[in-house]
Amino acid sequence: MKTVLTIAGFDPSSGAGVTADLMVFAAHGLFGTSCITALTVQSTVGVRSTHPTSAAVVGATLDCLNDDLPPAGIKIGMIATEENVIAISDFLQKINAKKSVSGSVPIVLDPVLRSTSGRDLLDPAAVTTLRERLLPLVDWITPNLAELAILSGEPVATREDLPRASRTLQNQIAQRAGERRMGIFATGGHLDPPDDLLLLPDGESLWLPGERVVTRSTHGTGCSLSSAFLARLVLGDAPRAAAESAKYYVAKALETAVAIGSGISPVNNLWKLSKSLPE
């Protein structure tokens, strides 16, 4: 069994963050480890407050896990502070330095910048540090429209905006990363239809068609998509197949979710474990 690592915040309602990521990994037959970057006080109704983990604890946790359970893949979600951005970047530099020896360790960043309820989940000053220090170290990024607009510096509101902003961001990061070019899996969940754009590291772009699932159980869809995408990469899928599989997984998680709580319910990340449903 392969081990994968999630670096993200803790959602006590288990709709998003490390608890959701670990469910996604388990559903794909992978063993998940986690480094918590922040505790949040939240439920299906929304986020009330966030309490970041110190960068020293984040760094120590990452080194401790890597010494005993080196990951075959890494997913990064909510980071919370600029200090944590730096600690994670330092860790990834060590991981990337070993890639030529140990083989590929795909790194997927879900740039969680703001909660659905509108609360900032990353210090505004930390966004620049994330762009300059962290993005050049990851292999893939899975932004939604708003996150892509913030990171690329370009307006993103329509289907036509996605390719331009994605290429702009890819080129910006390539200038800092030398020969390294990250791929972008830009999610169009707010578009109609909700098609996603896959921009490969070599510059080829592909549209991945989607169909809207009408449900109030949508909490954690971004976390689930990026984690499922990483899981499929770790299991050996090529990027396009991994992205298509991740979209299918999330669609089923939406379709099979049961509404719980008074607000936005979580998706059903464990649907693959139900014997009554086809995979």
MODAGI-V204189 format. One record per pair of residues at least 24 apart in sequence whose ideal C-beta (glycine too) atoms are under 10 Angstrom apart, sorted by the first residue. I is the first residue (numbers start at 1). J is the second residue. Records with the same first field share a line. If there is no record, write none. Layout:
I = J ; J
//
This chain:
1 = 29 ; 30 ; 31 ; 72
2 = 28 ; 29 ; 30 ; 31 ; 71 ; 72 ; 73 ; 231 ; 234 ; 235
3 = 30 ; 31 ; 32 ; 33 ; 65 ; 68 ; 69 ; 70 ; 71 ; 72 ; 73 ; 234
4 = 28 ; 30 ; 31 ; 32 ; 33 ; 34 ; 69 ; 71 ; 72 ; 73 ; 74 ; 75 ; 105 ; 106 ; 108 ; 227 ; 230 ; 231 ; 233 ; 234 ; 235
5 = 32 ; 33 ; 34 ; 35 ; 61 ; 62 ; 65 ; 66 ; 69 ; 70 ; 71 ; 72 ; 73 ; 74 ; 75 ; 76 ; 91 ; 95 ; 105 ; 107 ; 230
6 = 32 ; 33 ; 34 ; 35 ; 36 ; 37 ; 71 ; 73 ; 74 ; 75 ; 76 ; 77 ; 108 ; 110 ; 223 ; 226 ; 227 ; 230
7 = 33 ; 34 ; 35 ; 36 ; 37 ; 58 ; 61 ; 62 ; 65 ; 71 ; 74 ; 75 ; 76 ; 77 ; 78 ; 79 ; 84 ; 87 ; 88 ; 91 ; 92 ; 107 ; 109
8 = 34 ; 35 ; 36 ; 37 ; 38 ; 75 ; 76 ; 77 ; 78 ; 79 ; 80 ; 110 ; 112 ; 223 ; 226 ; 227
9 = 36 ; 37 ; 38 ; 39 ; 40 ; 42 ; 47 ; 50 ; 51 ; 52 ; 53 ; 77 ; 78 ; 79 ; 80 ; 112 ; 115 ; 121 ; 223
10 = 34 ; 36 ; 37 ; 38 ; 39 ; 40 ; 42 ; 50 ; 51 ; 53 ; 78
11 = 38 ; 39 ; 40 ; 41 ; 42 ; 43 ; 47 ; 77 ; 78 ; 115 ; 219 ; 220 ; 223 ; 266
12 = 39 ; 40 ; 41 ; 42 ; 43
13 = 40 ; 42 ; 43 ; 44 ; 45 ; 47 ; 219 ; 220 ; 260 ; 261 ; 263 ; 264 ; 265 ; 266
14 = 219 ; 220 ; 266 ; 269
15 = 42 ; 43 ; 44 ; 116 ; 217 ; 218 ; 219 ; 220 ; 221 ; 223 ; 224 ; 260 ; 261 ; 263 ; 264 ; 265 ; 266 ; 267 ; 269
16 = 40 ; 42 ; 47 ; 77 ; 78 ; 110 ; 112 ; 115 ; 116 ; 219 ; 220 ; 221 ; 222 ; 223 ; 224 ; 266 ; 267
17 = 42 ; 77 ; 78 ; 112 ; 220 ; 223
18 = 75 ; 77 ; 78 ; 223 ; 227
19 = 220 ; 223 ; 266 ; 269
20 = 77 ; 219 ; 220 ; 221 ; 222 ; 223 ; 224 ; 227 ; 253 ; 266 ; 267 ; 269
21 = 75 ; 77 ; 110 ; 220 ; 223 ; 224 ; 226 ; 227 ; 228 ; 230 ; 231 ; 269
22 = 227 ; 269
23 = 220 ; 223 ; 224 ; 227 ; 253 ; 266 ; 267 ; 268 ; 269 ; 270 ; 272 ; 273
24 = 75 ; 220 ; 223 ; 224 ; 225 ; 226 ; 227 ; 228 ; 229 ; 230 ; 231 ; 246 ; 249 ; 250 ; 253 ; 267 ; 269 ; 270 ; 272
25 = 73 ; 75 ; 227 ; 228 ; 230 ; 231 ; 234 ; 269
26 = 231 ; 269 ; 270 ; 272 ; 273
27 = 224 ; 227 ; 228 ; 231 ; 249 ; 253 ; 268 ; 269 ; 270 ; 271 ; 272 ; 273 ; 274 ; 279
28 = 227 ; 228 ; 230 ; 231 ; 232 ; 234 ; 235 ; 245 ; 246 ; 249 ; 272
29 = 231 ; 235 ; 272
30 = 71 ; 72 ; 73 ; 227 ; 230 ; 231 ; 234 ; 235
31 = 69 ; 71 ; 72
32 = 71 ; 75 ; 227 ; 231
33 = 61 ; 62 ; 64 ; 65 ; 66 ; 68 ; 69 ; 70 ; 71 ; 74
34 = 61 ; 65 ; 75
35 = 59 ; 60 ; 61 ; 62 ; 64 ; 65 ; 66 ; 74 ; 76 ; 84 ; 87 ; 88 ; 91
36 = 61 ; 78 ; 80
37 = 61 ; 76 ; 77 ; 78 ; 79 ; 80 ; 81 ; 84 ; 85 ; 87 ; 88 ; 112 ; 121 ; 122
38 = 78 ; 79 ; 80 ; 81 ; 84 ; 121 ; 122
39 = 80
40 = 78 ; 80 ; 115 ; 119 ; 121
42 = 115 ; 117 ; 119 ; 219 ; 263
43 = 219 ; 261 ; 262 ; 263 ; 264
44 = 216 ; 217 ; 219 ; 259 ; 260 ; 261 ; 262 ; 263 ; 264 ; 265 ; 266
45 = 117 ; 261 ; 262 ; 263 ; 264
46 = 115 ; 116 ; 117 ; 118 ; 119 ; 219 ; 263 ; 264
47 = 114 ; 115 ; 116 ; 117 ; 118 ; 119 ; 120 ; 121
48 = 117 ; 119
49 = 119
50 = 78 ; 80 ; 81 ; 115 ; 119 ; 120 ; 121 ; 122
51 = 80
52 = 78 ; 79 ; 80 ; 81 ; 83 ; 84 ; 121 ; 122 ; 123
53 = 80 ; 81 ; 83 ; 84 ; 87
54 = 81 ; 83 ; 84 ; 87
55 = 80 ; 81 ; 82 ; 83 ; 84 ; 85 ; 86 ; 87 ; 88 ; 90
56 = 83 ; 87
57 = 84 ; 87
58 = 83 ; 84 ; 85 ; 86 ; 87 ; 88 ; 90 ; 91
59 = 83 ; 84 ; 86 ; 87 ; 88 ; 90 ; 91
60 = 87
61 = 87 ; 91
62 = 87 ; 88 ; 90 ; 91 ; 92 ; 94 ; 95
63 = 87 ; 90 ; 91 ; 94
65 = 91
66 = 91 ; 94 ; 95 ; 98
70 = 95 ; 98 ; 102 ; 105
71 = 95 ; 105 ; 106 ; 107 ; 230 ; 234
72 = 102 ; 103 ; 104 ; 105 ; 106 ; 230 ; 233 ; 234 ; 235
73 = 104 ; 105 ; 106 ; 107 ; 108 ; 139 ; 227 ; 229 ; 230 ; 231 ; 232 ; 233 ; 234 ; 235
74 = 105 ; 106 ; 107 ; 108 ; 109 ; 138 ; 139 ; 230 ; 234
75 = 106 ; 107 ; 108 ; 109 ; 110 ; 140 ; 142 ; 223 ; 226 ; 227 ; 228 ; 229 ; 230 ; 231 ; 234
76 = 107 ; 108 ; 109 ; 110 ; 111 ; 112 ; 130 ; 134 ; 137 ; 138 ; 141 ; 226 ; 230
77 = 108 ; 109 ; 110 ; 111 ; 112 ; 121 ; 142 ; 222 ; 223 ; 226 ; 227
78 = 110 ; 111 ; 112 ; 113 ; 115 ; 121 ; 122 ; 223
79 = 109 ; 111 ; 112 ; 113 ; 121 ; 122 ; 123 ; 126 ; 129 ; 130 ; 134
80 = 112 ; 120 ; 121 ; 122 ; 123 ; 126
81 = 122 ; 123 ; 125 ; 126 ; 129
82 = 122 ; 123 ; 124 ; 125 ; 126 ; 127 ; 128 ; 129 ; 130 ; 133
83 = 123 ; 126 ; 129
84 = 122 ; 123 ; 126 ; 129 ; 130 ; 134
85 = 122 ; 123 ; 125 ; 126 ; 127 ; 128 ; 129 ; 130 ; 131 ; 132 ; 133 ; 134
86 = 126 ; 129 ; 130 ; 133 ; 134
88 = 130 ; 133 ; 134 ; 137 ; 138
89 = 129 ; 130 ; 132 ; 133 ; 134 ; 135 ; 136 ; 137 ; 138
90 = 133 ; 137
91 = 137
92 = 133 ; 134 ; 136 ; 137 ; 138
93 = 133 ; 136 ; 137
95 = 137
96 = 136 ; 137 ; 138 ; 139 ; 180
99 = 139
104 = 139 ; 233 ; 234
105 = 139 ; 233 ; 234
106 = 138 ; 139 ; 140 ; 183 ; 229 ; 230 ; 231 ; 232 ; 233 ; 234 ; 239 ; 242
107 = 134 ; 137 ; 138 ; 139 ; 140 ; 141 ; 182 ; 230 ; 233
108 = 138 ; 139 ; 140 ; 141 ; 142 ; 182 ; 183 ; 185 ; 225 ; 226 ; 227 ; 228 ; 229 ; 230 ; 231 ; 233 ; 234 ; 242 ; 246
109 = 134 ; 135 ; 137 ; 138 ; 139 ; 140 ; 141 ; 142 ; 143 ; 182 ; 226 ; 230
110 = 140 ; 141 ; 142 ; 143 ; 144 ; 147 ; 185 ; 187 ; 222 ; 223 ; 224 ; 225 ; 226 ; 227 ; 229 ; 230
111 = 135 ; 138 ; 141 ; 142 ; 143 ; 144 ; 146 ; 147 ; 148 ; 150 ; 151 ; 222 ; 226
112 = 143 ; 144 ; 147 ; 222 ; 223 ; 226
113 = 143 ; 144 ; 146 ; 147 ; 150 ; 151
114 = 144 ; 146 ; 147 ; 150
115 = 219
116 = 218 ; 219 ; 220 ; 221 ; 222 ; 263 ; 264
117 = 263 ; 264
122 = 150
124 = 150
127 = 151
131 = 169 ; 172 ; 173 ; 176
132 = 172 ; 173 ; 176
133 = 176
134 = 173
135 = 169 ; 170 ; 172 ; 173 ; 176 ; 177 ; 182
136 = 172 ; 173 ; 174 ; 175 ; 176 ; 177 ; 178 ; 180 ; 181 ; 182
137 = 173 ; 176 ; 177 ; 180 ; 182
138 = 173 ; 177 ; 180 ; 182 ; 183
139 = 180 ; 181 ; 182 ; 183 ; 201 ; 230 ; 233 ; 239
140 = 182 ; 183 ; 184 ; 185 ; 198 ; 199 ; 200 ; 201 ; 226 ; 229 ; 230 ; 233 ; 239 ; 242 ; 243
141 = 166 ; 169 ; 170 ; 173 ; 182 ; 183 ; 184 ; 185 ; 186 ; 199 ; 226
142 = 183 ; 184 ; 185 ; 186 ; 187 ; 196 ; 222 ; 223 ; 225 ; 226 ; 227 ; 229 ; 230 ; 243 ; 246
143 = 169 ; 184 ; 185 ; 186 ; 187 ; 222 ; 226
144 = 186 ; 187 ; 188 ; 189 ; 190 ; 196 ; 221 ; 222 ; 225
145 = 186 ; 187 ; 188 ; 189 ; 190 ; 191
146 = 190
147 = 186 ; 187 ; 222
148 = 184 ; 186 ; 187 ; 188 ; 197
151 = 184
152 = 184 ; 186
156 = 186 ; 188 ; 190
157 = 190 ; 191
158 = 188 ; 191
159 = 188 ; 191 ; 192 ; 193 ; 195 ; 197 ; 207
161 = 186 ; 191
162 = 186 ; 187 ; 188 ; 191 ; 195 ; 196 ; 197 ; 199 ; 205 ; 207
163 = 197 ; 199 ; 205 ; 207
165 = 197 ; 199
166 = 197 ; 198 ; 199 ; 205
167 = 199 ; 203 ; 205
169 = 199
170 = 199 ; 200 ; 201 ; 203 ; 205
171 = 203
174 = 201 ; 203
183 = 239 ; 243
185 = 225 ; 226 ; 229 ; 239 ; 242 ; 243 ; 246 ; 247
187 = 221 ; 222 ; 225 ; 226 ; 246 ; 247 ; 250
189 = 218 ; 221 ; 222 ; 225 ; 250
194 = 247 ; 251
195 = 247
196 = 225 ; 243 ; 244 ; 246 ; 247
197 = 243
198 = 229 ; 239 ; 240 ; 242 ; 243 ; 244 ; 247
199 = 239
200 = 238 ; 239 ; 240 ; 243
201 = 239
204 = 239 ; 240
206 = 239 ; 240 ; 243 ; 244
208 = 240 ; 243 ; 244 ; 246 ; 247
209 = 244 ; 247
210 = 247 ; 248 ; 250 ; 251
211 = 247 ; 251
212 = 251 ; 254
213 = 250 ; 251 ; 252 ; 253 ; 254 ; 255 ; 256 ; 257 ; 267
214 = 254 ; 255
215 = 254 ; 255 ; 256 ; 257 ; 258 ; 259 ; 264 ; 265 ; 267
216 = 257 ; 259 ; 261 ; 263 ; 264 ; 265
217 = 253 ; 254 ; 255 ; 256 ; 257 ; 258 ; 259 ; 260 ; 261 ; 264 ; 265 ; 266 ; 267 ; 268
218 = 250 ; 253 ; 254 ; 257 ; 264 ; 265 ; 266 ; 267
219 = 257 ; 260 ; 261 ; 263 ; 264 ; 265 ; 266 ; 267
220 = 250 ; 253 ; 257 ; 264 ; 265 ; 266 ; 267 ; 269
221 = 250 ; 251 ; 253 ; 254 ; 264 ; 266 ; 267
222 = 250
223 = 250 ; 266 ; 267 ; 269
224 = 249 ; 250 ; 253 ; 254 ; 266 ; 267 ; 268 ; 269
225 = 249 ; 250 ; 251 ; 253 ; 267
226 = 250
227 = 269
228 = 253 ; 269 ; 272
245 = 279
248 = 279
249 = 279
252 = 277 ; 278 ; 279
//
